[in-house]
Amino acid sequence: MLYFSRWKAILIWLAVAVTFILAAPNLIPADTLAKLPSWVPKKQMTLGLDLQGGSHILLQIDQNDLIKDRLEASRDEIRTLLRDAKIGYTGLSGSGRVVQVRVRDASQVDAAKEALKGLIAPVTSGLFGGGTITEWNQDEPEPGLLRFTMTDAGIKYRSSTALSQSIEVVDRRVNELGTTEPIVQRQGDDRIVVQVPGLQDPQRLKEILGQTAKLTFQMVDQTMPVQEAINGRPPAGSSVLYSKDDPPVPYLIENRVIVSGENLVDAQATFNSQNNEPVVSFRFDSKGATRFGQATQQNVGKLFAIILDNQVISAPQIREPILGGTGQISGNFTAQSANDLAVLLRAGALPATLTVVEERTVGPGLGQDSIQAGKIAGIIGSILVVGFMFVAYGFLGFLANVALVVHVAMIVGLLSLLGATLTMPGIAGIVLTIGMAVDSNVLIYERIREERRQGRSVIQAIDTGFSKALATIVDSNVTSFIATVVLFWLGSGPVKGFAVTFAIGILTTVFTAFTFTRLLVSIWLRRAKPKELPRAPVTFVPPGTNIPFMGVRRWTFALSTFLSIMSVVLFMTVDINYGVDFKGGSTIEVQSKSGPADIADIRGKLSELNIGDVQVQQFGSPTDVLIRVAAQEEGDNAEQSVIDKVRAELQDKYDFRRVEVVGPTVSSELATQGTIGMLVALVGILIYVWFRFEWQFAVGAIVATVHDIVMTIGFFCVTGIEFNQSSIAAILTIIGYSLNDTIVVYDRVREDLRKYKRTPMPQILNTAINETLSRTTLTAVTTILALLALVLFGGEVIRSFTLAMLFGVVFGTYSSIFIAAPLLILFKLRQAPDASEEKPVNGKPVAT
């Protein structure tokens, strides 16, 4: 185990060197990197929105809007086809998902079916025409009445097509804003994720993304006064539309579209040469220019309307034919609103309305604060862990600390290489892996000390220590990895960032602890040729410790049962403080522009807005305020209206540092995903432990883990800490940590069962726990030190996450000793021996 060939050693050192080269750009300012030669690695970690500021918006296609448009289009198509075929009809109507028409002459029914057969013809779908679907089903409920019903497959096909078109349009719109590295991605069957880093004005982004931008040029119907049409009934083929003015001005508009936005090839914000007002200049393609020229030629002196999303922008008079295919749109624009309209027109219209169902916005100031807090927490946590390792292991602790530096560099280097996004929870993941990375070294070092106490030479002890610790290291890290994979699979945004960082940390831990540390130890052995292991300044658990843990198992069972019942009762009777992730609503963090925030004034202003239940509280410093607004019953659009109202009321005196809006649709999905995530993680771990051990071990590990989950939920109930997506991440990480601890104890139990074949089970368990007590103590202390740094210095954003983690580590350590181990007795893993079996000597069993 301690022998390394020259090539193997060179490869390890090469991997370490590459790691530092990949990580180094993150320590160099971007402007300095730009000046370096092209062959120098320059890739830095991508900062998440919570660190550099920006907006995360989840858009959903309005399927009802899509169905309505398709219904209208199909109705018009039926009208055209029957007229072209000279077939008389009546009662052409559409509602819901059904269009129907009655053929007047029974002898023409077959001809009508033939004329309309294109509607029910299969439509090609899938890649390269890999499949077909039928969009409409036709039936004849009574003679002469033809009914067409839109199929589920047809709706899905139209939604998928509209989603693909919407992604292209949204991508063009976002890129037109001039933002750097925006992300526009499909999510599921009907959603689009938009992430724009460093965005200063998220409100403008939402306005641009939320507009369908269906532009049409239509004639104004001047056959009757518009007020008469409003009071009575508009003429056939015309409708009353309103302008965007305040108050809105009504217009009677002909339904016939002269030219639509599809015929635009360019649109630019410019200024009117006569009055210097902002306008939008546009240019049609050849088809649009011809149609527009013909319409203006035939209607000189009349009014025509420019309509955007069923609102009249302007209705100028045609003074002369416009034959060049160009024109201007005026309408009391500001420079920015003219530019935004030009952006919308250039990008094209959306095929359906997009609704904002989730929004998470972080201001750049809060992002910088989070980076600073993360750096401070990381430095302090690292110093505490490094100092503790040196105190616990002396020179071997120094070698572990060198490996720890390589471990962190590998995480940063791999994150940079993969282009992964570093979030604030991701920083927490790095700090947490610093605490947990030493666990593998602790396992190895404690095993080495134990082998040395049993009389092996230094080299033999070290070699055997590495060999015997390997299986435990693999088992304990695999269980944590399972929970992390589930977290990545079901998480989103910052939570997924934590999962990526933590998963990379687990993998690099195995390499640095087992491979790199082993290389360092072998070099030290070759050069120093020590006669004894280095002494540690402090011994935390004296050799030969023999605490009768199983003697109090009935008391610990009773205590845990009582606390578990109390946690369940609290969960069912006391409302847990769910965040917007799970109950919907809005969370807004604002900061006073001058002096301490006036909470009473904020509360008074918001109470007048008629936006439901509002909570206002101080958050961190006296200038920071956290506002929570309950979910709105009117749905996702109402949630966005709340933000607009609050922003309008407070933006003069307060900066908006963070905005989170989760609609009812997304919140219910997140709650379901969180529940499924915990169940999937538990089942995966159960299967793995059952595969590696016996069924008693697997069930015992799961029971102990469920105990820790219940305790953590009780902790949330008692403390009132907000329970959000990060809390699910904390619970899944606690599952991994608790199983890690339990597996270490179980691995030693399994080893002792083979060694002491006739020893009573309680004595086996006492021995195994005492043998691993030093490792359990040291690992818990290092992890707690790292988490304490996060709690005290990591900032308010992740405080609920780290507090839950801190609590979970303490109870995870407790359950490994007092719940998981005694359960093996309850499950009768080994039957009680008879009186002739061996007795313990000095509190320890005798091997047979």
C-alpha positions in Angstrom: 0.0 0.0 0.0 2.9 2.4 0.8 4.9 1.6 -2.4 4.6 4.1 -5.3 6.3 3.5 -8.5 8.1 6.5 -10.0 5.5 6.9 -12.8 2.6 6.6 -10.4 4.1 9.3 -8.1 4.8 11.5 -11.1 1.2 11.2 -12.3 -0.2 12.1 -8.8 2.1 15.2 -8.6 1.1 16.1 -12.1 -2.6 15.9 -11.2 -2.0 18.1 -8.2 0.0 20.6 -10.4 -2.8 20.7 -13.0 -5.3 21.3 -10.2 -3.5 24.4 -9.0 -3.1 25.7 -12.6 -6.8 25.3 -13.2 -7.7 26.9 -9.8 -5.2 29.8 -10.1 -7.2 32.1 -12.5 -9.8 32.5 -9.7 -7.2 34.4 -7.7 -6.3 36.8 -10.5 -8.5 39.8 -11.5 -10.3 39.5 -14.8 -8.5 42.5 -16.3 -5.1 41.0 -15.4 -6.1 37.7 -16.9 -7.0 39.3 -20.2 -3.4 40.6 -20.6 -1.8 37.2 -20.2 -0.9 35.1 -23.2 -3.6 33.1 -24.9 -2.1 29.7 -23.9 -2.5 30.5 -20.2 -5.6 28.9 -18.6 -8.0 31.7 -17.9 -11.3 29.9 -17.1 -12.8 31.1 -13.8 -15.7 29.7 -11.8 -19.0 31.1 -12.9 -20.6 33.0 -10.1 -24.3 32.3 -9.4 -26.9 35.0 -9.4 -26.9 35.1 -5.6 -23.2 36.1 -5.7 -23.0 38.5 -8.7 -26.6 39.7 -8.8 -29.1 39.1 -11.5 -32.4 37.5 -12.2 -33.8 34.0 -12.4 -37.2 33.9 -14.0 -39.3 30.8 -14.8 -41.9 31.4 -17.6 -44.8 29.2 -18.3 -46.8 29.0 -21.6 -50.5 29.8 -21.1 -51.9 26.6 -22.6 -55.5 28.0 -22.5 -54.3 31.0 -24.6 -52.7 28.6 -27.0 -55.9 26.5 -27.3 -58.0 29.6 -27.8 -55.8 30.8 -30.6 -55.8 27.4 -32.3 -59.5 27.2 -31.9 -60.0 30.6 -33.6 -57.5 29.7 -36.4 -59.3 26.4 -37.1 -62.7 28.1 -37.1 -61.4 30.6 -39.7 -59.9 27.8 -41.7 -63.2 25.9 -41.7 -65.0 29.0 -42.9 -62.5 29.6 -45.7 -62.5 25.9 -46.8 -66.3 25.7 -46.9 -66.7 29.0 -48.8 -64.1 27.9 -51.4 -65.9 24.6 -51.8 -69.2 26.6 -52.2 -70.9 24.6 -49.3 -73.6 26.4 -47.4 -73.2 26.3 -43.6 -74.5 27.8 -40.4 -73.8 27.7 -36.7 -70.0 27.9 -37.0 -68.8 28.2 -33.4 -66.0 27.2 -31.0 -65.7 26.8 -27.3 -63.4 24.9 -25.0 -61.6 22.4 -27.2 -64.5 21.9 -29.7 -65.4 23.6 -33.1 -68.6 22.7 -34.8 -70.5 23.7 -37.9 -73.8 22.6 -39.4 -74.1 21.9 -43.2 -77.4 23.3 -44.5 -77.8 20.8 -47.3 -77.7 17.2 -46.3 -76.5 16.2 -49.8 -73.4 18.3 -49.2 -72.3 16.7 -46.0 -69.9 14.3 -47.7 -68.4 17.1 -49.8 -68.0 19.1 -46.6 -66.1 16.2 -44.9 -63.9 16.0 -48.0 -63.2 19.7 -47.9 -62.3 19.6 -44.2 -60.3 16.3 -44.2 -57.1 18.3 -44.0 -58.0 19.2 -40.4 -58.0 15.6 -39.3 -54.9 14.6 -41.4 -52.0 13.3 -39.3 -49.4 15.9 -38.5 -45.7 15.0 -38.5 -44.0 15.3 -35.1 -40.7 14.4 -33.6 -37.2 14.5 -35.0 -36.8 13.9 -38.8 -40.5 13.0 -39.0 -40.2 10.2 -36.6 -43.9 10.0 -35.7 -47.3 11.4 -36.4 -50.2 12.7 -34.3 -53.8 13.5 -35.0 -54.5 17.1 -33.9 -58.3 17.0 -34.4 -60.9 14.2 -34.0 -64.0 14.5 -36.2 -67.5 13.1 -35.4 -71.1 13.7 -36.4 -73.3 13.7 -33.3 -76.4 14.4 -35.4 -77.0 14.4 -39.2 -75.3 17.5 -40.8 -73.5 18.6 -37.6 -69.8 18.2 -37.9 -67.8 18.5 -34.7 -64.0 18.7 -34.4 -62.4 18.1 -31.0 -58.8 19.0 -30.3 -56.9 15.9 -29.0 -54.5 15.8 -26.0 -51.8 14.8 -28.4 -52.6 17.8 -30.5 -52.5 20.2 -27.6 -49.1 18.7 -26.5 -47.8 19.0 -30.0 -48.9 22.7 -30.3 -47.4 23.4 -26.8 -44.1 21.8 -27.7 -44.0 23.8 -31.0 -44.9 27.0 -29.3 -42.3 26.4 -26.5 -39.6 26.0 -29.1 -40.6 29.1 -30.9 -40.9 31.0 -27.6 -37.4 30.0 -26.6 -36.0 31.5 -29.8 -38.0 34.7 -29.3 -37.1 35.0 -25.6 -33.4 34.3 -26.4 -33.4 37.1 -29.0 -35.1 39.5 -26.7 -32.7 38.9 -23.8 -29.7 39.2 -26.1 -31.0 42.5 -27.5 -30.8 43.9 -23.9 -27.0 43.7 -24.1 -26.6 41.5 -21.0 -23.6 39.2 -20.6 -23.9 35.4 -20.9 -27.7 35.1 -20.4 -29.1 31.5 -20.1 -32.4 30.6 -21.8 -33.3 26.9 -21.4 -36.3 24.7 -21.8 -37.7 23.1 -18.6 -40.3 20.4 -18.9 -43.1 20.6 -21.5 -44.3 24.1 -21.0 -41.6 26.2 -19.2 -38.6 28.4 -20.0 -35.8 29.2 -17.5 -34.2 32.6 -18.1 -31.1 33.6 -16.0 -29.5 37.0 -16.6 -26.4 37.6 -14.5 -25.6 41.2 -13.4 -28.9 42.6 -14.5 -29.5 46.0 -12.9 -33.2 46.3 -13.8 -35.2 43.0 -13.4 -38.5 44.9 -13.8 -37.6 45.9 -17.4 -36.6 42.2 -18.2 -40.0 41.0 -16.9 -41.9 43.6 -19.0 -40.0 42.6 -22.1 -40.4 38.9 -21.6 -44.1 39.1 -20.5 -45.3 40.9 -23.6 -46.6 38.7 -26.4 -45.7 41.6 -28.9 -48.3 40.7 -31.5 -48.1 43.7 -33.8 -50.8 44.4 -36.4 -51.7 47.2 -38.7 -55.5 47.5 -39.1 -57.9 50.1 -40.4 -60.0 52.3 -38.0 -63.7 51.7 -38.7 -65.2 55.2 -39.1 -68.7 54.1 -40.1 -70.1 55.0 -36.7 -68.9 56.9 -33.6 -67.0 54.7 -31.2 -69.1 55.6 -28.2 -72.2 54.4 -30.1 -70.4 51.1 -30.7 -69.6 50.8 -27.0 -73.2 51.6 -25.9 -74.8 49.4 -28.6 -73.2 46.8 -30.8 -70.2 47.2 -33.0 -70.6 46.6 -36.8 -70.0 43.1 -38.0 -66.2 42.6 -38.6 -65.2 45.3 -36.1 -64.3 45.5 -32.4 -63.7 48.2 -29.8 -60.0 48.3 -28.7 -58.4 50.8 -26.2 -55.2 52.7 -26.3 -52.3 52.5 -23.7 -53.0 56.1 -22.5 -54.2 56.9 -19.0 -57.2 57.1 -19.2 -57.4 54.7 -22.2 -59.0 56.0 -25.4 -61.4 53.7 -27.2 -61.2 53.0 -31.0 -63.5 51.1 -33.3 -61.1 48.8 -35.3 -61.7 46.6 -38.3 -60.8 43.0 -37.5 -59.1 42.5 -40.9 -55.3 42.7 -40.5 -53.5 44.7 -43.2 -50.0 43.7 -42.2 -48.7 41.8 -39.2 -45.4 41.9 -37.3 -44.4 38.7 -39.1 -43.6 40.9 -42.1 -41.2 43.2 -40.2 -37.5 42.8 -41.0 -36.2 45.6 -38.8 -37.2 48.0 -36.1 -35.0 50.7 -34.4 -35.6 53.4 -31.8 -35.0 56.8 -33.4 -36.1 60.4 -32.9 -38.7 62.3 -35.0 -36.8 64.9 -37.0 -39.6 67.5 -36.6 -40.2 67.4 -32.8 -37.3 65.3 -31.6 -39.6 62.9 -29.8 -38.6 59.2 -29.5 -40.2 57.0 -32.2 -39.8 53.5 -33.6 -38.8 53.2 -37.2 -39.7 50.0 -39.0 -39.1 48.3 -42.3 -41.3 45.6 -44.0 -40.2 42.7 -46.2 -41.3 42.8 -49.8 -44.6 41.1 -49.2 -45.4 43.4 -46.2 -44.3 46.5 -48.2 -46.6 45.6 -51.1 -49.7 44.9 -48.9 -49.0 48.0 -46.8 -48.5 50.2 -49.9 -51.8 48.9 -51.4 -53.8 49.5 -48.2 -52.5 53.1 -47.8 -53.1 53.8 -51.5 -56.7 52.8 -51.2 -57.4 54.6 -47.9 -55.8 58.0 -48.2 -57.4 60.4 -45.7 -58.6 57.6 -43.4 -57.2 56.5 -40.1 -55.3 53.3 -39.6 -54.3 51.8 -36.2 -51.0 50.3 -35.0 -51.9 47.7 -32.5 -49.7 45.8 -30.0 -51.2 43.0 -28.0 -54.7 44.3 -28.6 -53.9 47.8 -27.4 -53.8 50.7 -29.8 -50.3 52.4 -29.8 -51.4 55.1 -32.2 -53.9 55.8 -34.9 -52.5 58.3 -37.5 -54.2 59.5 -40.6 -53.0 58.3 -44.0 -52.0 61.6 -45.7 -50.4 59.9 -48.7 -49.6 56.4 -49.9 -46.6 54.8 -48.1 -44.9 52.8 -50.8 -41.3 52.4 -49.5 -42.1 49.7 -47.0 -40.9 51.9 -44.1 -42.6 54.0 -41.5 -42.6 55.3 -38.0 -44.6 54.4 -34.9 -45.1 57.3 -32.5 -47.0 57.1 -29.2 -45.7 59.3 -26.4 -42.6 57.1 -26.0 -39.6 57.7 -23.7 -36.2 56.8 -25.1 -36.2 53.5 -23.1 -39.8 52.5 -24.0 -39.1 53.2 -27.7 -36.0 51.0 -27.5 -37.9 48.3 -25.6 -40.6 48.2 -28.3 -38.0 48.0 -31.0 -36.4 45.1 -29.2 -39.8 43.3 -29.0 -40.5 43.9 -32.7 -37.1 42.8 -33.8 -37.2 39.6 -31.7 -40.7 38.7 -33.1 -44.0 37.9 -31.4 -44.5 35.1 -28.9 -46.8 32.3 -30.1 -48.6 32.4 -26.7 -48.7 34.4 -23.5 -45.8 33.6 -21.1 -46.6 33.9 -17.3 -43.9 34.4 -14.7 -44.5 31.6 -12.2 -41.2 32.0 -10.3 -38.8 34.9 -9.9 -35.6 35.1 -7.9 -33.7 38.4 -8.2 -30.5 39.4 -6.3 -29.1 42.9 -6.4 -25.4 43.3 -7.1 -24.8 44.8 -3.6 -26.2 41.8 -1.8 -24.1 39.6 -4.2 -20.9 41.3 -3.1 -21.9 41.0 0.6 -22.5 37.3 0.1 -19.1 36.8 -1.6 -17.4 38.7 1.3 -19.3 36.7 3.9 -18.4 33.4 2.1 -14.7 34.3 2.0 -14.6 35.2 5.7 -16.5 32.0 6.7 -14.3 29.9 4.4 -11.0 31.4 5.8 -12.1 31.1 9.5 -13.5 27.6 9.0 -10.3 26.5 7.3 -8.1 28.0 10.0 -10.2 26.3 12.7 -10.1 22.9 11.0 -6.4 23.1 10.1 -5.5 24.1 13.7 -7.6 21.4 15.1 -6.0 18.7 12.9 -2.5 19.8 13.9 -3.5 19.7 17.6 -5.0 16.3 17.2 -2.3 14.6 15.1 0.9 16.7 15.2 3.0 16.1 12.1 0.5 13.7 10.6 -2.1 16.5 11.0 0.3 18.7 9.1 0.3 16.2 6.2 -3.5 16.0 6.4 -3.7 19.8 6.1 -1.4 19.8 3.0 -3.9 17.3 1.5 -6.7 19.6 2.6 -5.3 22.5 0.6 -5.0 20.2 -2.4 -8.6 19.1 -1.8 -9.9 22.7 -1.9 -7.8 23.5 -5.0 -9.2 20.4 -6.7 -12.8 21.5 -6.0 -12.1 25.0 -7.4 -10.1 23.7 -10.4 -12.8 21.2 -11.3 -15.6 23.8 -10.9 -13.7 26.1 -13.2 -12.9 23.3 -15.8 -16.6 22.1 -15.9 -17.9 25.7 -16.0 -20.1 24.9 -13.0 -21.8 27.8 -11.3 -20.7 28.7 -7.7 -23.6 29.8 -5.5 -23.7 30.8 -1.9 -24.9 27.4 -0.8 -22.0 26.1 -3.0 -19.5 28.1 -0.9 -21.2 26.4 2.1 -20.7 23.1 0.4 -16.9 23.8 0.0 -16.7 24.8 3.7 -18.6 21.8 4.7 -16.4 19.5 2.7 -13.4 21.0 4.4 -14.9 19.8 7.7 -15.8 16.4 6.3 -12.7 15.9 4.1 -10.6 15.4 7.2 -13.0 12.5 8.2 -11.1 10.1 5.8 -7.8 11.2 7.2 -9.1 10.7 10.8 -10.3 7.2 9.9 -6.9 6.4 8.5 -4.9 7.9 11.3 -7.1 6.4 14.1 -6.7 3.0 12.4 -2.9 3.5 12.3 -2.8 4.4 16.0 -4.9 1.3 16.8 -2.7 -1.0 14.8 0.4 0.5 16.5 -1.1 -0.1 19.9 -1.6 -3.8 19.0 2.2 -4.1 18.5 2.7 -3.7 14.8 5.8 -1.7 13.7 5.3 1.8 12.4 5.5 0.8 8.8 3.2 -2.1 9.3 0.7 0.0 11.3 0.6 2.6 8.6 0.2 0.1 5.8 -2.5 -1.8 7.6 -4.2 1.4 8.6 -4.6 2.6 5.1 -5.7 -0.9 3.9 -8.4 -1.4 6.6 -9.7 2.2 6.3 -10.3 2.0 2.6 -13.6 0.0 2.7 -15.0 2.2 5.4 -14.1 5.4 3.5 -15.7 4.1 0.3 -18.9 3.0 2.2 -19.3 6.2 4.1 -18.7 8.4 1.1 -21.0 6.4 -1.2 -24.0 7.0 1.1 -23.3 10.7 1.2 -23.0 10.7 -2.6 -26.4 9.0 -3.0 -28.1 11.8 -1.1 -26.1 14.4 -3.1 -27.2 12.9 -6.5 -30.8 13.0 -5.4 -30.3 16.6 -4.3 -28.9 17.5 -7.7 -31.7 15.6 -9.5 -34.6 17.3 -7.7 -32.9 20.6 -6.7 -32.8 23.9 -8.7 -30.7 27.0 -8.7 -28.6 27.5 -5.6 -29.5 24.1 -4.2 -28.3 22.4 -7.3 -25.1 24.5 -7.0 -24.6 23.1 -3.5 -25.1 19.5 -4.7 -22.5 19.9 -7.5 -19.9 21.4 -5.1 -20.6 18.8 -2.5 -20.5 15.9 -5.0 -17.1 17.1 -6.4 -15.9 17.5 -2.8 -16.8 13.9 -2.0 -14.9 12.6 -5.0 -11.8 14.7 -4.3 -11.9 13.7 -0.7 -11.3 10.1 -1.6 -8.4 11.0 -3.9 -6.7 13.4 -1.5 -7.2 11.4 1.6 -6.4 7.9 0.3 -4.0 8.6 -2.6 -2.3 11.9 -2.0 -2.0 11.6 1.8 -0.7 8.1 1.4 2.0 9.4 -1.0 3.0 12.1 1.5 3.2 9.6 4.3 5.3 7.2 2.2 7.8 10.0 1.3 8.0 10.9 5.0 8.6 7.2 6.0 11.4 6.9 3.4 13.2 10.0 4.4 12.7 10.2 8.2 12.6 6.4 8.9 10.7 7.1 12.2 10.8 4.6 15.0 7.5 5.8 16.5 4.4 7.7 15.3 4.5 11.4 15.8 2.9 12.5 19.0 -0.1 14.8 19.1 -0.1 17.8 21.5 -3.6 16.8 22.8 -5.3 13.4 23.1 -9.0 13.8 22.9 -10.0 10.2 23.6 -7.5 8.2 25.7 -6.5 4.7 24.4 -8.4 2.0 26.2 -11.6 4.0 26.7 -14.4 1.6 27.6 -17.7 3.4 28.1 -20.7 1.0 28.5 -22.9 2.7 25.9 -25.3 -0.2 25.6 -26.1 0.0 29.3 -28.1 3.1 28.8 -29.8 2.0 25.5 -33.2 1.8 27.1 -32.9 5.4 28.4 -31.7 6.7 25.0 -34.5 4.8 23.2 -37.1 6.3 25.6 -35.6 9.8 25.2 -35.5 9.6 21.4 -39.1 8.1 21.3 -40.3 11.0 23.5 -38.5 13.7 21.4 -39.7 12.1 18.1 -43.3 12.0 19.3 -43.0 15.7 20.4 -41.6 16.6 17.0 -44.4 14.9 15.2 -47.0 16.6 17.5 -45.4 20.0 17.0 -45.3 19.5 13.2 -49.1 18.6 13.2 -50.2 21.4 15.7 -47.7 24.2 15.2 -47.5 25.8 11.8 -43.9 25.3 10.6 -42.5 28.5 9.1 -42.6 27.5 5.4 -40.8 29.8 3.0 -42.2 31.0 -0.3 -40.7 27.9 -1.9 -43.4 25.7 -0.4 -46.4 27.9 0.3 -46.0 30.5 -2.5 -45.9 34.2 -2.1 -43.2 36.8 -2.1 -40.0 37.5 -0.1 -38.4 40.9 -0.5 -35.3 42.1 1.1 -34.8 45.9 1.0 -32.1 48.2 2.4 -32.6 51.8 3.5 -30.8 54.3 1.3 -30.2 56.6 4.3 -30.3 55.8 8.0 -32.0 52.9 9.8 -35.1 51.4 8.2 -38.5 52.6 9.5 -40.3 49.2 9.9 -43.5 50.8 11.2 -43.6 53.1 8.2 -43.1 50.2 5.8 -45.8 48.2 7.5 -48.2 51.1 7.4 -47.6 51.7 3.7 -47.9 48.1 2.7 -51.1 47.5 4.7 -52.8 50.0 2.5 -52.0 48.1 -0.7 -54.7 45.4 -0.3 -52.2 42.6 -1.0 -53.2 40.3 1.9 -51.1 39.2 4.9 -47.8 41.1 5.1 -44.9 40.5 7.6 -42.2 43.1 8.0 -39.1 42.4 10.2 -35.6 43.6 10.6 -33.1 41.4 8.8 -29.4 41.5 9.8 -28.3 45.2 10.2 -30.7 48.1 11.2 -30.8 49.2 7.5 -32.1 45.8 6.2 -35.7 44.8 6.2 -37.3 41.5 5.2 -40.9 41.6 3.8 -43.0 38.5 3.4 -46.3 38.7 1.4 -48.7 35.8 1.5 -49.6 33.9 -1.6 -52.3 35.6 -3.7 -55.5 33.6 -4.4 -55.8 35.1 -7.9 -52.8 33.0 -9.2 -49.4 33.6 -10.7 -50.0 37.0 -12.4 -51.3 38.4 -9.0 -48.0 37.5 -7.4 -46.2 39.7 -10.0 -48.6 42.5 -9.3 -47.7 42.4 -5.6 -44.0 43.1 -6.5 -45.0 46.0 -8.7 -47.1 47.5 -6.0 -44.4 47.1 -3.3 -41.7 48.4 -5.6 -43.7 51.5 -6.5 -44.4 52.2 -2.8 -40.9 51.8 -1.4 -38.3 52.3 -4.2 -37.8 56.0 -3.4 -36.3 55.3 0.0 -35.2 51.7 -0.3 -32.9 49.6 -2.5 -34.4 46.2 -3.5 -31.6 43.7 -2.7 -33.4 40.4 -3.1 -36.8 39.4 -4.6 -38.2 35.9 -4.5 -41.6 35.2 -6.0 -43.0 31.7 -6.2 -46.4 31.1 -7.7 -48.9 28.4 -6.4 -48.0 26.0 -9.3 -44.3 26.0 -8.6 -44.6 25.9 -4.8 -46.7 22.7 -4.8 -44.3 21.1 -7.2 -41.3 22.0 -5.0 -43.0 20.5 -1.9 -43.7 17.3 -3.8 -40.1 17.2 -5.1 -38.7 17.7 -1.6 -40.8 14.8 -0.2 -39.9 12.5 -3.1 -36.2 13.5 -2.8 -36.0 12.3 0.8 -37.9 9.1 0.1 -35.7 8.3 -2.9 -32.5 9.1 -1.0 -33.6 6.8 1.9 -34.5 3.9 -0.5 -31.2 4.3 -2.4 -29.2 4.2 0.8 -31.2 1.3 2.2 -30.5 -0.8 -0.9 -26.8 0.1 -0.8 -26.4 -0.7 2.9 -28.4 -3.9 2.5 -26.1 -4.9 -0.4 -22.9 -4.2 1.6 -24.1 -5.5 5.0 -27.0 -7.6 6.3 -30.7 -6.5 6.4 -30.4 -5.6 10.1 -27.7 -3.1 9.4 -29.8 -1.6 6.5 -33.0 -1.2 8.5 -31.1 0.1 11.6 -29.3 2.7 9.4 -32.6 3.9 7.9 -34.4 4.0 11.3 -31.6 6.1 12.8 -31.7 8.4 9.7 -35.5 8.8 9.9 -34.9 9.7 13.6 -32.5 12.5 12.6 -34.9 13.8 10.0 -37.8 13.9 12.5 -35.5 15.6 15.1 -34.5 18.2 12.5 -38.1 19.0 11.6 -38.8 19.4 15.3 -35.9 21.8 15.4 -37.6 23.9 12.7 -40.9 23.8 14.6 -39.3 25.0 17.9 -37.0 27.7 16.5 -39.4 29.1 13.9 -36.5 29.2 11.3 -37.8 29.4 7.7 -38.2 26.1 6.0 -37.4 26.4 2.3 -35.5 24.6 -0.5 -32.2 25.1 1.3 -33.7 23.3 4.3 -34.4 20.3 2.1 -30.8 20.5 1.0 -29.8 20.6 4.7 -31.9 17.5 5.5 -30.5 15.5 2.6 -27.0 16.5 3.6 -27.8 15.4 7.2 -28.9 12.1 5.8 -25.6 11.7 4.1 -23.6 12.8 7.2 -25.6 10.6 9.6 -25.2 7.6 7.4 -21.5 8.3 7.1 -21.2 8.2 10.8 -23.4 5.1 11.2 -21.5 3.2 8.5 -18.2 3.8 10.3 -19.6 2.2 13.5 -21.4 -0.6 11.5 -18.2 -1.4 9.6 -16.3 -1.9 12.9 -19.2 -4.0 14.3 -19.1 -6.3 11.2 -15.3 -6.6 11.6 -15.6 -7.4 15.4 -18.4 -10.0 14.7 -15.9 -11.9 12.6 -13.2 -11.6 15.2 -15.2 -12.3 18.3 -17.6 -15.1 17.2 -19.1 -16.0 20.5 -19.2 -12.6 22.3 -22.6 -11.2 23.4 -23.9 -8.5 21.0 -24.0 -5.7 23.6 -20.3 -6.2 24.3 -19.5 -6.3 20.6 -21.3 -3.0 20.1 -19.6 -1.4 23.1 -16.2 -2.4 21.8 -16.9 -1.2 18.3 -18.2 2.2 19.4 -15.3 2.7 21.8 -12.8 1.7 19.1 -14.3 4.3 16.7 -15.1 6.9 19.4 -12.0 8.9 18.7 -12.8 9.1 15.0 -16.4 10.0 15.8 -15.4 12.8 18.2 -12.7 14.3 15.9 -14.9 14.2 12.8 -17.9 15.8 14.6 -15.7 18.5 16.1 -14.1 19.4 12.7 -17.5 19.5 11.0 -19.0 21.6 13.8 -16.1 24.0 13.6 -16.6 24.5 9.9 -20.4 24.9 10.3 -19.9 27.3 13.2 -17.8 29.6 10.9 -20.7 29.5 8.4 -23.3 30.2 11.1 -21.4 33.1 12.6 -19.8 34.7 9.5 -21.7 33.3 6.4 -24.4 35.9 6.4 -28.2 35.8 6.8 -28.9 34.2 3.4 -27.7 30.7 4.4 -28.1 31.0 8.2 -31.2 28.8 8.3 -29.4 26.2 6.2 -26.2 26.1 8.3 -28.1 26.1 11.6 -30.1 23.1 10.5 -26.9 21.4 9.4 -25.2 22.1 12.8 -28.2 20.6 14.7 -28.2 17.6 12.3 -24.5 16.9 12.8 -25.0 16.8 16.6 -28.0 14.5 16.4 -26.4 12.4 13.6 -23.5 11.7 15.9 -25.9 10.9 18.8 -28.0 8.5 16.7 -25.1 6.6 15.3 -24.1 5.6 18.9 -27.4 5.4 20.8 -29.9 4.5 18.1 -28.3 2.7 15.1 -26.0 0.5 17.2 -28.6 -0.7 19.8 -31.1 -1.5 17.1 -28.9 -4.4 16.1 -29.6 -6.0 19.5 -33.3 -5.4 19.0 -33.2 -7.0 15.5 -31.3 -10.0 17.0 -28.3 -9.8 14.7 -26.6 -12.3 17.0 -28.5 -14.7 19.4 -27.4 -14.6 23.0 -24.5 -17.0 23.8 -24.7 -19.8 26.4 -22.9 -19.7 29.7 -19.9 -21.6 28.3 -18.9 -18.8 26.0 -15.9 -16.5 26.6 -16.0 -13.7 29.1 -14.6 -10.3 28.4 -11.1 -9.5 29.8 -10.6 -5.9 31.1 -13.8 -4.9 29.5 -12.9 -6.2 26.0 -13.9 -9.5 24.3 -11.4 -12.2 23.7 -10.9 -13.3 20.1 -11.5 -16.9 19.3 
